Amino acid sequence: MLTKALQPVKSVKRLSYTHAALETPVTIVAHTEFVKYFDPRSCGSRKFMSNVSHHLVSGALSGFASTAFLQPFDLLKTRLQQGDGAESARRSGRLTQTVRNIVASNGITGLWRGTSASLLRNVPGIALYMTGLNQVRTAMATSPYFASVRATDSSKHASVLPKLTSQGNLVAGATTRVAVGFLLNPISVLKARWESDVYAYRSLTSAFASIVRSGPSELFRGFLASSMRDAPYAGLFVVCYEGIKREATLFLPPSSQASSAVIHSGSAAAAGTIATLATHPFDVIKTKMQIYSGGQYRGLSETVRTVLLQRGMAGFFDGASLRLSRKIFSSALGWAVYESVLMFIRTQPLQSPLH
């Protein structure tokens, strides 16, 4: 967002003038704490950044790209985390053996099993998350408690997302991720069971029908564990992503879309690493609760106790390397695609002035 903080003023004023470069009206809003310039392409126009459809499309493309390329990481992570029993869990070479078993049974394409379920979860999920995150951050940017007052790079290759303080980014990321996770938890359960080899479902529709017949509680299994993973993950990710990106632009000012993509990818990869390592135990708990309906995995506390008894603390990091690898690549690819599409939209010429 093209925003610049100026000197404090004493009263509220609203002025208009014609921007010399854009040749379009620009409104200056002055209030008791900040004066901000609003570019109509980022704050007022139906045709530019405030247009929700742009964020939905960018987020959907981001979700499709990261899911299609990285599904094998997700599948293998689920297979490793579904392991039940101390003997099988301690077996060496689990990852290599799992890959061999899948390829022997279904060929190399078997590593992409569950792609349809992942796309069903991730394309709308990431689109809603990116769009919701932008809307929440835009709303929070109007508050002096959360709005960033740092000088920002106004070049056409800089980030086009709202700027918040670290506290603002933490709150925005956590709340948006949990809200989207609640809406799509039934699809997350479907995805986890489809990727596992515990169930012999014939199709996605029959799998989902089976889950629905089990009752509403099955549709939201693992939501608490998911929230305990997603809230800190998303909050930490957004804080780290924005912080690393801000510092990176000081050393390497973006001069082209290519250099911007490098900064966004590197920042997202680093942020994904930090957030993933901090939240992985909850991912293990979530996966086990969503795959197994009852018994020793019927609740959060029972699942934690079972993992501790069978595997000790190491059990909470089953599949960590796979999830870490996937998160690094998906964060780098997803956020680069998302911001690149938005920057492409922003740089398109205005067709008409504000009405």
C-alpha positions in Angstrom: 0.0 0.0 0.0 1.4 3.4 -1.0 1.4 4.9 2.5 3.7 7.5 4.0 3.6 8.8 7.6 4.1 12.6 7.9 4.3 15.0 10.9 1.6 14.9 13.6 -1.3 17.4 13.1 -3.8 18.8 15.5 -7.1 18.4 13.6 -8.8 16.3 11.1 -8.6 17.5 7.5 -9.5 16.1 4.1 -7.9 17.6 1.0 -7.9 16.6 -2.7 -5.5 17.3 -5.5 -4.4 15.7 -8.8 -1.3 13.5 -8.6 1.2 14.8 -11.1 2.4 11.3 -12.1 -0.8 9.4 -12.0 -3.1 12.2 -13.2 -5.8 10.9 -10.9 -7.3 12.4 -7.7 -5.5 11.7 -4.5 -7.1 12.2 -1.1 -5.0 13.3 1.9 -6.5 12.3 5.3 -5.0 14.1 8.3 -5.9 13.0 11.8 -4.6 13.6 15.3 -1.7 11.1 15.0 -0.7 10.6 11.4 -1.1 12.0 7.9 -1.4 9.4 5.2 -1.4 9.6 1.4 -3.8 7.2 -0.2 -3.1 6.1 -3.8 -6.5 5.3 -5.3 -5.0 2.1 -6.9 -4.3 0.7 -3.4 -7.1 2.2 -1.2 -10.1 3.3 -3.1 -10.5 1.9 -6.6 -12.7 -1.1 -7.3 -10.2 -2.1 -10.0 -7.0 -2.4 -7.9 -5.6 -3.8 -4.6 -8.8 -3.4 -2.5 -10.5 -5.7 -5.0 -11.0 -8.9 -3.1 -11.1 -10.9 -6.4 -7.5 -10.1 -7.0 -6.4 -11.6 -3.7 -8.7 -14.6 -4.2 -7.2 -15.3 -7.7 -3.6 -14.7 -6.5 -4.1 -17.0 -3.4 -5.7 -19.7 -5.5 -2.9 -19.7 -8.0 -0.4 -19.8 -5.1 -2.2 -22.8 -3.5 -2.4 -24.7 -6.8 1.3 -24.3 -7.6 2.6 -25.3 -4.1 0.2 -28.2 -3.8 0.7 -29.7 -7.3 4.5 -29.7 -7.0 4.9 -30.7 -3.3 2.2 -33.3 -2.7 4.7 -36.2 -2.3 6.1 -34.4 0.8 2.7 -34.2 2.3 1.8 -37.8 1.5 5.0 -39.2 3.0 4.6 -37.0 6.1 1.1 -38.4 6.7 2.3 -42.0 6.2 5.1 -41.5 8.7 2.9 -39.8 11.3 0.1 -42.4 11.0 2.4 -45.1 12.5 0.9 -46.7 15.6 3.0 -48.7 18.0 6.5 -48.3 19.4 8.0 -51.2 17.5 7.1 -49.9 14.0 7.9 -46.4 15.0 11.5 -47.3 16.0 12.2 -49.1 12.8 15.1 -47.6 10.9 14.9 -46.5 7.3 11.2 -45.8 7.6 11.2 -43.0 5.0 13.1 -45.0 2.4 10.9 -48.1 3.0 7.7 -46.0 2.8 8.8 -44.6 -0.6 9.6 -48.1 -1.9 6.3 -49.5 -0.8 4.3 -46.7 -2.5 6.3 -46.9 -5.7 6.1 -50.7 -5.8 2.3 -50.7 -5.3 1.3 -47.7 -7.4 4.3 -46.6 -9.4 5.9 -43.2 -9.2 2.5 -41.5 -9.6 1.5 -43.1 -6.3 3.6 -40.4 -4.6 0.9 -37.9 -5.7 -1.9 -39.8 -4.1 -4.3 -37.4 -2.4 -3.5 -34.5 -4.7 -7.2 -34.1 -5.5 -8.0 -33.9 -1.8 -5.1 -31.5 -1.2 -6.2 -29.2 -4.0 -9.7 -29.3 -2.6 -8.3 -28.2 0.7 -5.5 -25.9 -0.2 -6.7 -24.0 -3.3 -9.8 -22.4 -1.5 -8.0 -22.5 1.8 -5.0 -20.5 0.7 -7.2 -18.2 -1.4 -9.4 -17.5 1.7 -6.4 -17.2 4.0 -4.5 -14.7 1.8 -7.6 -12.7 1.1 -8.7 -12.7 4.7 -5.2 -11.8 5.9 -5.1 -8.8 3.6 -8.5 -7.6 4.7 -7.6 -8.0 8.4 -4.3 -6.3 8.0 -5.9 -3.5 6.0 -8.5 -2.9 8.7 -5.8 -3.1 11.5 -3.6 -0.6 9.5 -6.1 2.1 10.3 -5.4 1.7 14.0 -2.5 3.6 15.5 -1.8 0.6 17.8 -1.0 -1.7 14.9 -0.1 0.5 11.9 3.6 0.5 11.1 5.2 4.0 11.0 8.4 2.9 9.4 9.4 4.5 6.1 8.4 2.1 3.3 9.7 1.6 -0.2 7.3 3.1 -2.6 8.9 1.6 -5.8 6.7 -0.3 -8.1 8.6 -3.5 -7.3 8.2 -3.3 -3.5 5.6 -5.3 -1.6 2.0 -4.2 -2.1 0.7 -5.6 1.2 -0.4 -3.5 4.2 2.3 -2.7 6.8 1.7 -3.5 10.5 3.8 -3.7 13.6 5.0 -7.1 14.7 2.1 -7.4 17.2 -0.3 -6.6 14.5 1.1 -9.2 12.1 1.1 -11.8 14.9 -2.6 -11.2 15.7 -3.7 -10.9 12.0 -1.9 -14.1 11.0 -3.1 -16.2 13.9 -6.8 -15.1 13.8 -7.1 -15.5 10.1 -5.5 -18.9 9.9 -7.7 -20.3 12.7 -10.9 -18.9 11.2 -10.1 -20.5 7.8 -9.0 -23.7 9.4 -12.4 -24.0 11.2 -14.3 -23.6 7.9 -12.2 -26.2 6.1 -11.5 -28.7 8.9 -13.9 -31.3 7.3 -11.8 -31.2 4.2 -8.6 -31.5 6.3 -10.0 -34.7 7.9 -10.8 -36.0 4.4 -7.3 -35.1 3.2 -5.6 -36.8 6.1 -7.6 -40.1 5.7 -7.3 -40.1 1.9 -3.5 -39.8 2.1 -3.2 -42.5 4.7 -3.3 -46.2 3.9 -5.6 -47.0 6.9 -8.8 -46.6 4.8 -9.7 -48.2 1.5 -11.9 -45.4 0.1 -12.9 -45.8 -3.5 -13.5 -42.1 -4.2 -13.4 -38.7 -2.5 -17.2 -38.5 -2.5 -17.6 -41.9 -0.8 -14.9 -41.0 1.7 -16.6 -37.7 2.6 -20.0 -39.4 2.8 -18.5 -42.0 5.2 -17.1 -39.2 7.4 -20.4 -37.3 7.4 -22.3 -40.4 8.4 -20.1 -40.8 11.4 -21.5 -37.5 12.8 -20.6 -33.8 13.1 -17.9 -34.6 15.6 -15.9 -36.5 13.0 -16.0 -33.5 10.6 -14.2 -31.4 13.2 -11.8 -34.0 14.6 -8.4 -32.5 15.4 -9.6 -28.9 15.2 -8.2 -28.0 18.6 -4.8 -29.5 17.8 -5.0 -27.8 14.4 -5.6 -24.4 16.0 -2.8 -25.0 18.5 -0.6 -25.6 15.5 -2.0 -23.0 13.1 -2.4 -20.0 15.3 1.3 -19.8 16.4 2.5 -21.0 13.0 0.6 -18.3 11.1 1.4 -15.6 13.6 5.1 -16.4 13.7 5.3 -16.8 9.9 3.8 -13.4 9.2 5.9 -11.6 11.8 9.1 -13.3 10.5 8.2 -13.0 6.9 7.5 -9.2 7.1 10.6 -8.6 9.3 13.0 -10.6 7.1 11.6 -9.1 3.9 11.9 -5.5 5.4 15.5 -6.0 6.3 16.3 -7.7 3.0 15.0 -4.8 1.0 17.4 -2.5 2.9 20.4 -4.5 1.6 18.9 -5.4 -1.8 16.4 -2.8 -2.9 14.1 -4.5 -5.4 14.8 -3.1 -8.9 12.7 -5.6 -10.9 10.0 -8.2 -10.5 12.7 -10.9 -10.6 14.6 -9.4 -7.6 11.3 -8.9 -5.8 10.5 -12.6 -6.3 13.9 -13.6 -4.9 13.3 -11.5 -1.8 9.8 -12.8 -1.2 10.9 -16.4 -1.8 13.9 -16.2 0.5 11.9 -14.4 3.3 9.1 -16.9 3.1 11.4 -19.9 3.2 13.2 -18.5 6.3 10.0 -17.7 8.0 8.5 -21.1 7.2 11.5 -22.8 8.7 11.2 -21.0 12.0 7.4 -21.4 12.3 7.4 -25.1 11.3 10.0 -26.2 13.8 8.1 -24.4 16.6 4.7 -26.0 15.9 5.5 -29.5 14.5 4.4 -31.4 17.7 0.8 -30.2 17.2 0.9 -31.4 13.5 1.7 -34.9 14.7 -1.2 -34.8 17.2 -3.6 -33.4 14.6 -2.8 -36.0 12.0 -3.2 -38.9 14.4 -6.6 -37.6 15.7 -7.9 -37.0 12.2 -6.9 -40.5 11.0 -8.0 -42.6 14.0 -11.6 -42.1 15.2 -11.4 -43.3 18.8 -9.6 -45.5 21.3 -6.3 -44.1 22.4 -6.6 -41.2 20.0 -10.1 -40.1 20.9 -9.1 -36.8 22.5 -6.2 -34.3 22.7 -4.9 -35.4 26.1 -5.3 -39.1 25.2 -3.3 -38.6 22.0 -0.5 -36.7 23.7 -0.3 -39.5 26.4 -0.2 -42.2 23.7 2.6 -40.6 21.7 4.6 -40.1 24.9 4.2 -43.7 26.0 5.0 -45.2 22.6 7.7 -42.9 21.3 8.7 -40.4 23.9 9.4 -36.8 22.9 10.8 -38.0 19.6 7.4 -39.1 18.6 6.2 -35.5 18.4 8.8 -34.8 15.6 7.8 -37.7 13.3 7.9 -36.4 9.8 9.5 -33.1 10.8 12.0 -33.2 8.0 9.3 -33.8 5.4 7.0 -31.1 6.8 10.0 -28.7 7.1 11.0 -29.4 3.5 7.5 -28.9 2.2 6.9 -25.7 4.2 10.2 -24.2 3.0 9.4 -24.8 -0.7 5.6 -24.1 -0.4 6.2 -20.9 1.5 8.9 -19.7 -1.0 6.8 -20.7 -4.1 3.4 -19.7 -2.7 4.3 -16.3 -1.4 6.4 -15.5 -4.5 3.5 -16.3 -6.8 1.0 -14.5 -4.6 2.9 -11.2 -4.3 4.1 -11.4 -8.0 0.5 -11.7 -9.3 -0.6 -8.8 -7.0 2.3 -6.6 -8.2 1.5 -7.4 -11.8 -2.1 -6.3 -11.2 -0.9 -3.1 -9.5 1.4 -2.2 -12.4 -1.3 -2.4 -15.0 -2.4 1.1 -16.2 -5.5 2.8 -14.8 -8.3 2.7 -17.3 -10.3 5.5 -15.8 -10.1 7.9 -12.9 -12.0 7.5 -9.7 -15.7 8.3 -9.9 
